[in-house]
Amino acid sequence: MAEDWEAGGFGLYVHWPFCQAKCPYCDFNSHVAAEIDQSRWLSCYLSEIQRVSSELPGRRLTSIYFGGGTPSLMAPETVDAILAAVRAAWPVANDLEITLEANPTSVEAARFRAFRDAGVNRVSMGLQALNDTDLKRLGRLHSAAEGRRAYDLARSTFPRVSFDLIYARQFQTLPEWRAELTEALALAADHLSLYQLTIEPGTAFGDRHAIGRLAGLVEDDMAAEMYDLTQDMCEAAGLPAYEVSNHAADMAQSRHNLIYWRGGDYAGIGPGAHGRITLSGQRHATETELAPLGWLKRVEETGSGETLREPVSHREQAEEYAMMSLRLSEGLDTARYRRLNGRNFDPDVLNRLETLGMIEQPSDRLRTTRDGRRVLNAVLRELLAD
């Protein structure tokens, strides 16, 4: 009998924790370092690949994702050696997706061909904005012109290219976002990630906001209008939302992220990487040491970068599946949810949410509507309430 994770597939996440500068809105595990010993890092990545593959032998790997941080700062030789080790460790899908996150500076763009030769076949670029004023405000190191040149180079180098934009930025108006999104859709190949600016605690923006020194934040009602405009324009351009913040043409969705959202298994290696792995029918949540040098030392001295491995109960697994899959336009498989949870959702709650236009219930599926995805957290609170 197939294990539950097989419905979502199996992927590998590799975290590279270094950036040239820390963006003021970013709450990811990223660090700035004057010097990086690439050979030492490679040795530890290879050790972790060997450890994880010995626990999960024979799995068919469908995606590899280099995230960060800024993985385009990695030496191409490091990426090449990691990919060679992965291919030796697991059988891989014929259409294996290998994504690398990149910033569009000229320094990083110069490495694109070497990354392609190493095996990378998809790049996710952090453009974030298409004008210099907002790029500077966001703490980005590239200019708008540099970003466009890097994107053009990526399009000519890799089979698949996606890019990110942030909207509801400081002082941004609805007409300005319409004009920028129009330009973005003219540039886009088949995938766009469009994120609303959020102010996270512990970031530079979060600190400024706490003392009232972050001016020009977009009001919630205007942000909602920007969200609706985004859905309408992307759908009209043939890039409908397949997830709350991600838009793609048919068959161009991020396969790696679909593993997360469909409740598949994924191994996470590198500082601060999380994972979900199933061993002998029991799913586990894994975490690794956050501090880059601490992670290196832990791998070298103990043979494992993990700091946490704990069982995930069927109830927790069902709730996680609901929280992730209802981000998707395809929604969730109700029979699968019921197998995990032992029971279905409360029919009274389902009927109420359907009457409000928040969910739809086609045969054997439950999915959120566009309005439901806009207030997804509230919908989930209703569905998952005891």
C-alpha positions in Angstrom: 0.0 0.0 0.0 1.4 3.4 -1.0 2.5 5.7 1.9 0.8 9.0 2.2 3.8 11.1 1.1 3.8 9.4 -2.3 0.7 11.5 -3.3 3.0 14.6 -3.2 6.4 13.1 -4.3 9.9 13.5 -2.9 12.3 16.4 -3.2 15.5 17.7 -1.7 16.0 21.3 -0.4 19.6 22.6 -0.1 19.9 25.8 1.9 22.8 28.3 1.1 22.7 30.9 3.9 24.8 33.7 2.5 23.8 37.0 0.9 25.7 40.1 -0.2 23.5 42.2 2.0 20.5 41.6 4.3 17.3 42.9 2.8 15.2 44.9 5.4 12.0 42.9 4.8 13.7 39.4 4.9 13.1 37.0 7.8 14.8 34.0 6.1 18.0 32.5 7.6 20.5 34.5 5.6 23.8 36.0 6.6 26.5 38.3 5.2 30.1 36.9 5.4 33.4 38.4 4.2 34.9 35.0 3.3 33.3 31.6 2.5 35.3 28.4 2.5 33.5 26.7 -0.5 35.4 23.4 -0.1 34.4 23.1 3.5 30.8 23.8 2.7 30.8 21.3 -0.1 32.3 18.6 2.1 29.5 19.1 4.6 26.7 19.1 2.0 28.1 15.8 0.6 28.2 14.3 4.0 24.5 15.3 4.6 23.5 13.9 1.2 25.1 10.6 2.1 23.5 10.5 5.6 20.0 11.3 4.3 20.1 9.0 1.3 21.2 6.1 3.5 18.0 6.6 5.5 15.8 7.1 2.4 17.3 4.7 -0.1 15.7 4.0 -3.5 13.3 7.0 -3.5 12.6 8.6 -6.8 13.7 12.2 -6.6 11.5 14.6 -8.5 13.0 18.0 -7.6 16.1 19.7 -6.1 15.8 23.3 -4.9 18.8 25.5 -4.0 17.3 28.2 -1.7 18.7 30.8 0.6 20.2 33.2 1.2 21.4 33.7 -2.3 22.4 30.4 -3.9 23.7 32.2 -7.1 26.6 33.2 -4.9 27.7 29.5 -4.7 30.6 28.5 -6.8 29.3 26.6 -9.9 31.7 23.8 -9.1 30.0 23.4 -5.7 26.6 23.1 -7.3 28.0 20.6 -9.9 29.5 18.4 -7.2 26.3 18.5 -5.1 24.2 17.4 -8.1 26.6 14.6 -9.0 26.3 13.3 -5.4 22.5 13.5 -5.5 22.3 11.6 -8.8 24.6 8.9 -7.3 22.5 8.7 -4.1 18.9 8.4 -5.5 17.2 7.4 -8.7 15.9 10.6 -10.3 12.9 11.4 -12.4 13.5 11.8 -16.2 12.2 15.3 -15.9 14.0 16.2 -12.7 13.5 19.9 -11.8 16.6 21.6 -10.5 15.9 25.1 -9.3 18.4 27.7 -8.1 17.4 31.1 -6.6 19.3 34.0 -8.1 19.6 37.7 -7.6 19.9 39.7 -10.8 23.2 41.4 -10.2 25.8 41.3 -13.0 28.2 39.3 -10.8 25.7 36.5 -10.3 24.4 36.6 -13.9 27.9 35.9 -15.1 27.7 32.4 -13.5 24.4 31.4 -15.3 26.0 29.4 -18.0 28.2 27.5 -15.5 25.1 26.7 -13.4 23.3 25.4 -16.5 26.2 23.2 -17.4 26.2 21.8 -13.9 22.6 20.7 -14.4 20.4 23.6 -13.2 17.3 23.8 -15.4 15.2 26.3 -13.7 16.1 29.7 -12.1 13.9 31.8 -9.7 15.0 35.4 -9.9 14.4 38.0 -7.1 13.6 41.1 -9.2 11.2 42.4 -6.5 10.5 45.7 -8.3 11.0 47.2 -11.7 12.0 50.8 -10.7 15.1 52.0 -9.0 13.4 54.0 -6.3 11.6 51.0 -4.9 14.6 48.7 -5.3 16.6 51.0 -3.2 13.9 51.2 -0.6 13.8 47.4 -0.5 17.5 47.3 0.0 18.2 45.5 -3.3 21.7 45.8 -4.8 20.7 45.7 -8.5 19.2 48.5 -10.6 16.0 48.0 -12.6 18.1 48.0 -15.9 20.5 45.4 -14.4 17.6 43.2 -13.4 16.1 43.3 -16.9 19.5 42.4 -18.5 20.0 39.5 -16.0 16.5 38.2 -16.7 17.0 38.3 -20.5 20.3 36.4 -20.0 18.5 33.8 -17.8 15.8 33.4 -20.5 18.4 32.7 -23.1 20.3 30.3 -20.8 17.7 28.1 -18.9 14.7 26.2 -20.1 12.5 27.6 -17.3 12.8 31.0 -15.6 10.5 32.5 -12.9 10.8 35.8 -11.1 9.4 37.4 -7.9 7.9 40.8 -7.4 6.7 42.4 -4.2 3.6 44.6 -4.3 1.8 46.8 -1.7 5.2 48.4 -1.3 5.7 51.7 0.5 3.8 54.6 -1.2 2.7 52.3 -4.1 -0.6 53.2 -5.7 -3.0 50.9 -7.6 -2.3 52.5 -11.0 1.5 52.1 -10.4 1.0 48.5 -9.6 -1.2 48.0 -12.7 1.6 49.5 -14.9 4.3 47.5 -13.2 2.4 44.2 -13.5 1.6 45.0 -17.1 5.4 45.2 -17.8 6.0 42.1 -15.7 3.5 40.1 -17.7 5.1 41.2 -20.9 8.5 40.0 -19.6 7.2 36.8 -18.0 7.8 33.4 -19.7 5.5 31.0 -17.8 5.8 31.6 -14.0 5.5 34.6 -11.7 5.6 34.8 -7.9 3.8 37.9 -6.6 4.0 38.6 -2.9 2.4 41.3 -0.8 4.8 43.1 1.4 4.5 41.9 5.0 6.3 43.4 7.9 7.9 40.6 9.9 9.2 40.9 13.5 12.9 40.7 13.8 13.6 42.3 10.4 14.9 45.9 9.8 11.4 46.8 8.5 9.9 45.3 11.6 12.1 47.3 13.9 11.3 50.5 12.1 7.6 49.8 12.1 7.7 49.2 15.8 8.9 52.7 16.5 6.7 54.3 13.9 9.4 55.0 11.3 8.2 53.0 8.4 6.2 55.4 6.3 3.9 54.9 3.4 2.6 51.4 4.1 -0.4 50.4 2.0 -3.7 50.2 3.9 -5.4 46.8 4.0 -8.3 47.8 1.7 -5.9 49.0 -0.9 -3.7 45.8 -0.6 -6.9 43.8 -1.1 -7.6 45.8 -4.3 -4.0 45.1 -5.5 -4.5 41.4 -4.8 -7.8 41.3 -6.9 -6.1 43.3 -9.7 -3.2 40.8 -9.7 -5.6 37.8 -10.0 -7.5 39.4 -12.9 -4.5 40.5 -14.9 -2.6 37.3 -14.5 -5.6 35.2 -15.4 -6.2 37.3 -18.5 -2.6 36.9 -19.5 -2.7 33.0 -19.2 -0.9 32.9 -15.9 -3.7 32.0 -13.4 -3.0 31.6 -9.7 -2.3 28.0 -8.9 -1.4 29.0 -5.3 -2.0 32.1 -3.2 1.0 34.0 -4.5 2.1 32.0 -7.5 0.9 32.2 -11.1 1.8 29.9 -14.0 0.9 28.7 -17.4 -0.3 25.1 -17.7 2.4 22.6 -16.8 4.8 25.4 -15.7 4.1 25.2 -11.9 7.0 24.9 -9.5 7.2 21.1 -9.0 9.3 21.5 -5.9 6.9 23.8 -4.2 4.0 21.5 -5.2 5.7 18.8 -3.1 5.3 21.1 0.0 1.7 22.1 -0.8 0.6 18.5 -1.8 2.0 17.0 1.4 5.0 15.1 -0.1 8.2 14.3 1.6 11.3 16.5 1.4 14.7 16.3 2.9 16.2 19.6 4.0 20.0 20.1 4.3 22.0 23.2 5.2 21.7 25.7 8.0 18.1 26.2 9.2 16.6 23.8 6.6 13.4 22.1 7.5 12.2 18.7 6.3 9.4 16.2 6.4 10.5 12.6 6.0 8.5 9.3 6.4 10.4 6.4 7.9 8.7 3.0 8.3 5.3 4.6 7.9 5.9 7.3 10.5 6.3 10.9 9.3 8.9 13.1 11.0 9.6 16.8 11.1 13.2 17.7 10.9 15.2 20.9 11.6 18.9 21.8 11.3 21.2 24.1 13.2 20.5 27.7 12.2 24.0 29.3 12.6 26.1 28.7 9.5 29.4 28.0 11.4 27.4 26.0 14.0 25.9 23.8 11.3 29.4 23.2 9.7 30.8 22.2 13.1 27.9 20.0 13.9 28.1 18.1 10.6 31.9 17.7 10.9 31.8 16.6 14.6 28.6 14.5 14.8 28.0 13.5 11.2 24.5 15.2 11.2 23.3 18.8 10.8 20.0 17.9 12.4 18.9 19.5 15.7 15.4 18.1 15.7 13.6 15.1 14.6 10.1 14.5 16.0 7.2 12.3 15.0 4.2 14.0 13.3 0.9 12.5 14.5 -1.8 11.6 11.9 -3.9 14.5 13.3 -1.0 17.0 12.9 -0.3 15.6 9.4 -4.0 16.1 8.4 -4.0 19.7 9.6 -0.7 20.4 7.9 -2.0 18.9 4.7 -5.1 21.1 4.9 -3.1 24.2 5.6 -0.8 23.6 2.7 -3.2 22.2 0.1 -5.9 24.8 0.5 -3.4 27.4 -0.6 -3.7 25.7 -4.0 -6.5 26.3 -6.5 -6.8 22.5 -6.9 -7.5 22.1 -3.1 -7.3 18.9 -1.2 -8.4 15.3 -1.6 -11.1 14.8 1.0 -10.6 11.0 1.2 -6.9 11.5 1.9 -7.7 14.0 4.6 -10.2 11.6 6.2 -7.7 8.8 6.2 -5.2 10.9 8.0 -7.6 12.5 10.5 -10.0 9.7 11.1 -12.9 12.0 10.3 -14.0 14.6 7.8 -14.6 18.3 8.3 -17.7 19.4 10.2 -20.5 19.5 7.6 -22.1 22.5 9.2 -18.8 24.5 8.9 -18.5 23.3 5.3 -22.0 24.4 4.4 -21.5 27.8 6.1 -18.3 28.5 4.3 -19.7 27.4 1.0 -22.8 29.6 1.4 -20.3 32.5 2.1 -18.5 31.8 -1.1 -15.3 30.8 0.6 -15.0 27.2 -0.5 -16.2 24.8 -3.2 -16.9 21.1 -2.9 -16.6 19.3 -6.3 -16.6 15.5 -6.2 -14.0 14.2 -3.6 -12.3 17.6 -3.4 -12.4 20.7 -1.2 -10.9 23.9 -2.5 -11.0 27.5 -1.5 -12.3 30.1 -3.9 -10.4 33.3 -4.8 -12.2 35.1 -2.0 -11.4 32.2 0.4 -7.7 32.3 -0.4 -7.7 36.0 0.3 -8.7 35.3 3.9 -7.2 31.8 4.1 -6.2 32.0 7.7 -9.7 32.7 8.8 -11.1 29.9 6.6 -8.6 27.4 8.1 -9.5 28.5 11.7 -13.1 27.6 10.9 -12.3 24.3 9.3 -9.7 23.1 11.9 -11.5 24.2 15.0 -12.2 21.4 17.5 
